[in-house]
Amino acid sequence: MKIDVLVAEIGSTTTIINAFNGMGTKTPAFIGQGFAPTSVAQDDVRIGLTVAISNLQKNLNAESLEYSRMLATSSAAGGLRMTVHGLVYDMTVRAGQEAALGAGANIHMVTAGILRDDDIQKIEQTTPNLILLAGGTDFGERDTALKNAELLCASGINSPVLYCGNSQNQDIIKTLFEKAGRKLYITQNVYPRLDELNVEPVRELIQQAFEEHITEAPGMSQVREMVSGKIMPTPGAVMECAQLIYREKGDVIVADVGGATTDIHSVTGGSEEYARIQTSPQPLAKRTVEGDLGVYVNAKNLCEMLGINAKEALKDYRPIPVTAEQFALATNLTRHAASMALKRHAGRLRYTFGPGGRNTWADGRDLTKTKWLIATGGALTRLPERAAIMETLRGLNQDALMLYPRPGELRLLEDSRYIMASLGVLSLEYPNEAAILIKEIR
């Protein structure tokens, strides 16, 4: 059997292969899926990829399998580990965080102001795949970003650096890194003017840097022997798919409850009503990662939030439930993890009181124009009670929470085939075909 494109999702434990035909036509099709354990720990990701392709061949009942191209997403080898450093936390630092999260990064450290000796030590211990350096609006403050660049060049840190601060510093910083023999990426300022975010150029360059350096991760060095096209961080690919759905269907939120974290992606411009009272600018595409809300790694933490005796409840708990009791606990933890993550992702109305009475301010992400809530990931697409969980999430709105429109206006979709990440990376090379294939999410 001949297949046009395979898309591999190389996870920390499992590798998934999705197969697509009809590329270059008006009738592209998802034709099948294969699974295998990820083989990064065996120092060769090709082993898992080959076994997943064999599993796909078996599932398709094909005597043989050939493919023209392979694309990939990866969260293996720790995913995209980043640190973010800027001038003021609520301005350049937050803008850098938004860009990094939207690109699919796991942020391990954030600082504001000039780096201290202990900050440099923490960066060295973190061993990030990429360091984001911001600071200053264009033609504004320059010294902090320059000093931080000097400190990074003088340190023993070998991680590549992405500079997205005051554009006046670009030539000086480029010279500093060239003299130090260090890898540097430069792009537009992520916060060029007060109250203006410019995250898309930074996101694109982060993903480019990830693709260039992922092959240096343990077990990933041979990945280019099989993957001929794009390689993206898996969360970044999900965000690309969410943006595609936004363009095709309207404002969207994607909920992904995992074993270690719960990710929320949203692509929505919000309402004119709240835009007039917004306290800070927000990007169109937003992502948050809740590291304390995973339903396996952080199951104890979730049990404590719910008032459940964790020692008793978790004694027979496993990543994939088997018994009725395990399913019931997994359902309860998943419902709570998704609910908490959505509440944290959404902005809130804040109130101040003065001589003229109460003033209302919109703080954070305005999700009130959302049309679609999409479930992806194993927990929200495989548990038997997933429909009931999603109904709970649909009714989650609270008075001061900027989450969802009026009751009944939010529609639910399920990524039951687990192809959102694949469609995201596919959309970068086959945008028209990917736009048609989103009908598989229903």
N, C-alpha and C positions, 0 to 999 in steps of 0.2 A: 504494500500500500504506500502511495506517495502522499506526503503531508507537506503543505506549504510552509507553515511556521509552528514550531514548538516553543512554548514559553515555560521556562523552569522557575519555580518558586523555591529557592533553597533556604529552608528554615533552619533553626537551631537543632531541631530533632528530626524533621520530616522534609523530604524533597517531593514536590508535586510537579507533574508535567501536564500541561494543557495543550491540546492539539487543535489547530485551526486550519481550515481549507477555504478556498475561494478568495484568497487575497488578490487584490487587483480587479475584483468583480463587484457587482451590486448584490451578490448573494453569499457573503462570507458565512461560515458556519463553525460553531464549536462542535468537534466530533468525538472527543473523548478525553480521559484523564488517567494518569498513572501515578502511583505512590511508591516511595521507598524511604528507608532510614537515611538521613543525611550522613555523609561520610567525611565531614571535615575532620573529625577526630582521628580518622585513618590517614590524615595528611594528603588526601586526594579526593576532591569533590566529584571527580569523574565517576567514581565507583557508584555513588548514590544516583547520579544522573543516568548512568547506564542501566541500573536496576529499575529505575522509574520508567525509563523508555520501554524496557522489556515488559513491565507490568501494563503499560499502555497498550503495547502490541497484543498482549493476552486479552485485555478488556475489549479490544476491537476485533478479536478473532482473526487477526491478520497473519498470513504466513511469513511475511517480511514487512519491514518498515523502513522507509526512506524519508528524509525531510530536507527541505531546501535551506531553512534558516532556523537558528535557535536564539531566542532572546531570554533574558533572565532577570529576576529580582532576587535579592538576598537579604536575610537578616541573620545569617550564620556568622560565626567568628565574632560575635558581639555586635553585629550590625554596624551602623555608622556612628561611631563614638565621637562626640564633639565637645569642645569647651567654647564659651562665648564671653568676650571681654569688650566692654565699652566705657563710655564716659558717665552717663547718668542712667540709673536703673530703669526709670519709667520712660526713657526716651530711646537712646541708641541701643542699650542692652536689651530692652524688650523687643525692639525691632529686629535685632539679630536673632533673638530666640524664636520669634515668629517665623523668620526665614528658615532657620535650621530645622525647626519642628515640621514645617510644611514640606521640606525636602526629604523628610524621613529620618532625621537624626535622633539619636539618644543623647540628650545633653547631660553631661556628667559634672559640669562645673560652670558657674557664672560669677563674674566679678564686675564691679563698677569702679572707675577711677584707676589710678596708677597701680600696677601690680606690685605686691610686696614679695619679699623673699619666700615667705611661706606659700604664697600663691604659685610662684614658679615651681616650688617643690611639689605641690599638689598636682600641677599640670604634668610634671614628669612622672608622678606615680599613676596618673590616670591613663597615660599613653594614648591620647586621642588620635583618631584617624585624621582629624582636621581641626585646626584652631581658627575660630572666627574672631577677627580683630576689627572693631568699629570705633566710633568716637568722633563727635563734632558734626554739626551741620556743615554743608558746603560754605566755605568762606567764614566759618565760625571758629570755635576753639580747635587748636591744632596740637598742643603740646602733649596732651595725655596719650593720644594714639601714637605719636612719634616716640615718646618715652617707652611705651609698652613694646613697640616694635624693636627698639634698641635692646630692651631687656630680654626679649625672646631670642634675638639674634646672638646675644652674649651667653645664653644658657646652653645647656646640653640637650635641649629638647629638639628632636629631629622631625617632629610632625610638620607636615605642610601647613602653611598659614594662608587664610583667605582674608584680604583686606577690603573692607567695604565702609570705610569712614570718610571723613572730610576729603574731598577730591583734591584739594591743594597739597595734600601730603603724598600723593601717589608716586611722584618721581623720586622723592627722598626715600620713601620706604622701599621702592624697587631697588635703588642703589644699595641700601643697607643690606637687603637680603642677597643681592648678587655678590657683595663683598664677603658675606658670611657663607656663601655656597649653599643657601637654603632655598627650598621650594616655596614659591609665592604665587598666589592667584590674586588678581586685582579686578574689581568690578565697580559698578556705580555705588554711590553712597546709599546705604539702606535707610537712612534718615536724613534726606538732603535739606529739608527745611522743617521748621517747627510744625509739629502736628501733621507731618506727611510721611507715610511709609512707602518704601520702594523695595518690596521684598522679592519680586519675581526674578530680576536679574541675579540676585544672590542665590535664590533657590536653584536656578538653572546651573550656576557655576558650582554649587555644592554637589549636585548630582553628577556633573562632569568630573569633579575631583574624586568622588566616590568610585566612579567607573574606572578611573585611571589607577587608583590605589588599592581596590579590593583584591586584585590579583596578588598583592603582597601579603595578604592575611594568611595565617596558617591553614593549610588544607585547600586554599583557593588558588594556588599558584598556577595550576593547570587548567583553570576554568576556560581560558580563551581557546583552548584546543577544541572545545565543543561549542561554546557560545560565540556565535559570529556577529550578533547584533548588540543592542543596548543591554547594559546591566545597571539596575537601579536598586536603591534601598527599597525593601518591600513596602514600608509605610508611605514612602514617597510615591510609589506606583499606585497605591490605593488613593492617595490624594489626587493624582492625575486622573484616575477614573472618576472620582467625585466631581472634579471640575468638568469632565466630559459630560456627566449626567446633568450638571447645572446648565451647561449650554444647550443640551437637548431637551431637558424636562423641567428645569427650574430649580429653585433653591432647595438644598439637600443637606441632611445630616447623616453621617455613617457611624454606626456604633460597632466596635470590635472588642469583644470581651475575650481576653486571652488568659493563659495560665499564669503569666507573670505580671502583665499590665492590662489596663483597659484603655484603648485609644478611641478618641472621638475626633472625627473630621467634620468640618462644616464648610459649605460654600454658599454664602448668602450675603447680600448687601444690606439687609436690615430694612427698617422702615424710615420714612421721612420724618415721622413723628419723633422717634427717638434720636435720629441724626441731629436734630436741632438742639438736643440737650446732652449730647454725648460728651464725656469728659476727655476722651483721647481717641485718636484714629484707630481703626481696625482694618486689617487686610480682608480682602474678599474671601480668601481661602485660609482656614484656620485649623490647627490641630493641637490637641492636648494629650499628654500621656500621663496616666495616673499609675505610678509605680507601686502603690500600696493596695491596688484593687484587682490583682490577678486572682483567679478562682482556684489555682492550685498552689503556686509558690507562696501566695499571700492568703491562703484559705484561713489560717489561724487569725490573721488580722480581721478578715471579714466576719468570722464567727464572733469575735469580741465586739465588733460594731453592732452585731445583731443580738448580743446577749446570749449566745449559744456556748455551751461548754465545749471548747475546742478540743480538749484532750479526749473527751468521750466521742464527740462527733467525727473526728478525723482519724480514729484509730484504724479504720478500714478504707479510708478515702483514697481514691486513685485518679490519675488524670482523665481517664475515660471510664465513666461509671458503668457498673454491671448490675448491681442489685437495685431494688426499688428504693432502699434507703439512700444509697449513693446518688441516684438520680434526683431524689427529693432535695438532698442537701445541695447538689450542684445547681439545681434550679433556683433555690433560695439565694445562694451566693451570687449567681449570675444576675438575678433580678436586682439585687442590692448593688453590685458592682456597676452595672450599667446605669442605674438610677443616680448613684452618687457621682459617677463620671459626667453624666449629662448636666447635673446641677452645677458642678464645678466648671464645666465648659461654658455655660450660659452666663451672660451678664446679669446685673441686678439694678434695680432702681434704688437710688440713694436719696436721702432727704436731709436738707439743712433748714434751720429755722432762724429767722432774723426779724427785724422790725416790720417788714412787710408780710410776714407769715411764712408758710412752708414753701421751700423751693425743691423741685424734683430734678434729679440728675440721672442720666443713664451711664452706668459704669461697666465697661466690658463688652462682651459679644452680644449683639442683638440678633436673635434667632427667630424673631416673631413672624417673619415672612416665609418660614420653611414650608415647603410643600410635601417633601418626601423624607421619611426616616427609613434608612436601609440597615438591615442586620447583616453582618458578615462575621467571619471567624467561626471556629468550631462550636463554641458554647451557644451562640445565638442562632445557629443554623442546623444544629444536630440534636439538641435536647428535645424530647417529646413535647414538653410544655413551652416550647419557644414562642408559639403564637400568643399564649397568655402573658408571657414576659413582655412581648412587644406591645400588647394592649396596655399593660401597666405603664410602660414608657410613654405611650401616646397620651396617657392621662396625667402626666407628671407635672403639668404647669402649676405654678404658685403665683400669688398676687404680685410679689416684687421681683419675680424671676422673668428675665427676657427670653423665654423659651417657648417656642411654638406659637401658632396663630390660635384662633378661636377653636374650641372643641369641635371635633368632627371634620376639620379642614385638613388635617395631617394624614397623608396616605402612607401605607407601609409596603416595603419591598424586602425581599430576602435574596441574598446572594447564595442560594442553595447549592449552586455548582462550584462555589468557591473560586471565582474567576476574576474578581475585581482587580487584584494586583496584576494579573495577566493582561487584562484589558487596558490598564493604565500604561504599562510599558509598550503594549501594542499600539496604543494611540499616538505615540511619538513618531512611529514610522508608517502606520496605516490608519490615519485619523478617520477617514470615511468608513472603513470597515469596522473599526472599533465603535463608532457611533451607531452602526446598525446592530452590532452584537450586544449592546446594552439591553436589548429585549430579553436576553437570557436572565437578567436580574428582574425577578417578578414576584 
